[in-house]
């Protein structure tokens, strides 16, 4: 699987305040989008990359297929348990609680999902963020969490990422 993490240290308190302010404004704007439209966004894949080292490009396409793959029976059982816990928390409008429970088991073996999409990319776009309506609840805040573009699947004929 292919994941990225970015850390940055700065000494300018003004810059930190500016970034915090922009984050709050982005979150406010995102929450104004009706939930049914946010849910509909799962049908689309948006890739943001710098093809061939040139200017940033934003490409739009559709999600073609998703397939969950379990390597062991333990992964299948873990997935069933996690799904049940998620549904209980979702019904109670407490997805932040689910995130807290799940964070306790960072190395829990679980299945992975491959998502294929027809969004246009160029070679060298591996590692680019892919937005497919995927959100994460953290500290009672819904955050747009991108997946990482992995490349082109020669067999299926589409781009893909692993989640």
LINGIMO-V486680 format. One record per residue. N is the residue number from 0. RES is the residue in one small letter. OMEGA is omega in radians with two decimals (NA if undefined). Layout:
n=[N N]
res=[RES RES]
omega=[OMEGA OMEGA]
This chain:
n=[0 1 2 3 4 5 6 7 8 9 10 11 12 13 14 15 16 17 18 19 20 21 22 23 24 25 26 27 28 29 30 31 32 33 34 35 36 37 38 39 40 41 42 43 44 45 46 47 48 49 50 51 52 53 54 55 56 57 58 59 60 61 62 63 64 65 66 67 68 69 70 71 72 73 74 75 76 77 78 79 80 81 82 83 84 85 86 87 88 89 90 91 92 93 94 95 96 97 98 99 100 101 102 103 104 105 106 107 108 109 110 111 112 113 114 115 116 117 118 119 120 121 122 123 124 125 126 127 128 129 130 131 132 133 134 135 136 137 138 139 140 141 142 143 144 145 146 147 148 149 150 151 152 153 154 155 156 157 158 159 160 161 162]
res=[x x x x x x x x x x x x x x x x x x x x x x x x x x x x x x x x x x x x x x x x x x x x x x x x x x x x x x x x x x x x x x x x x x x x x x x x x x x x x x x x x x x x x x x x x x x x x x x x x x x x x x x x x x x x x x x x x x x x x x x x x x x x x x x x x x x x x x x x x x x x x x x x x x x x x x x x x x x x x x x x x x x]
omega=[-2.99 3.12 3.08 3.08 -3.09 3.05 -3.11 3.08 3.12 -3.14 -3.11 3.10 3.11 3.11 3.12 3.12 3.12 -3.13 3.10 3.13 3.11 3.11 3.12 3.14 3.11 -3.14 3.12 -3.14 -3.14 -3.11 3.11 3.09 -3.12 -3.10 -3.12 3.09 3.08 3.13 -3.14 -3.11 3.11 3.13 -3.06 3.09 3.13 -3.12 3.11 -3.08 3.06 -3.07 3.10 3.13 -3.10 -3.12 3.14 3.09 3.07 -3.10 -3.14 3.09 -3.12 3.00 -3.09 -3.05 3.01 3.14 3.08 3.14 3.09 3.13 -3.09 3.05 3.10 3.10 3.14 3.10 3.11 3.13 3.13 3.12 -3.13 3.13 3.11 3.12 3.11 -3.11 3.09 -3.13 3.14 3.14 3.14 -3.09 -3.08 -3.13 3.06 3.08 3.08 3.13 3.13 3.11 -3.07 -3.13 -3.14 -3.08 -3.06 -3.09 3.13 3.14 3.13 3.11 3.07 3.14 3.00 3.09 3.10 -3.11 -3.07 3.12 -3.11 3.04 3.06 3.03 -3.12 3.13 3.12 -3.11 3.13 3.09 3.09 3.12 -3.14 -3.12 -3.09 -3.13 3.09 3.07 3.14 -3.11 3.11 3.13 3.09 -3.07 3.03 -3.09 -3.13 2.95 -3.07 3.11 -3.11 -3.13 -3.07 3.11 -3.09 -3.09 -3.12 -3.14 3.14 2.98 3.13 2.98 -3.13 3.13 NA]
